[in-house]
Every structure is written in C-alpha cells, then in structure tokens.
Amino acid sequence: MGKETARRKAASRRKRFVLFASGAALGSALGLIVGSVLTFWIGEGAARAIQRGLRRLGGDDGRPHFDLLMQ
C-alpha cells in the first residue's frame, strides 16, 4: 500500500507541474498577443508614451541611481 500512495503522489505532483507549465505558457502567449494588438491599435508612439509615464510614476526615470551605486 505504501508504493501505491507514493505513485499517486508522484502522479499528482507531475499533473500539477504540467498544469502550471501549461497555464504559464498560455498566459505568456495570450499576454503577447493582447500586448501586440493593443500596441497596434493605439500606435507605437502612444504605447511608448504610456510606458514612459508608468516608469516615471514608478520612480524609474531611466537614469541610474548613483546613490545605490556608491554602496
């Protein structure tokens, strides 16, 4: 009976891994497609402006932080 439960656990673990990998692959592909369509729809210039605005809101203005480099 011990071998049977070990096999079930191994099968369950493999099934979860396959499900995770499938979900990650599907999510990546879907994100790439949606991002491409959105960029095509609103235009590349507008997408870059939005990206630049989001970076500034997040505190990353594209310049290196010299105070962090001095550590």
Buried (B, 14 or more C-beta within 10 A) or exposed (E): EEEEEEEEEEEEEEEEEEEEEEEEEEEEEEEEEEEEEEBEEEEEEEBEEEEEEEEEEEEEEEEEEEEEEEE
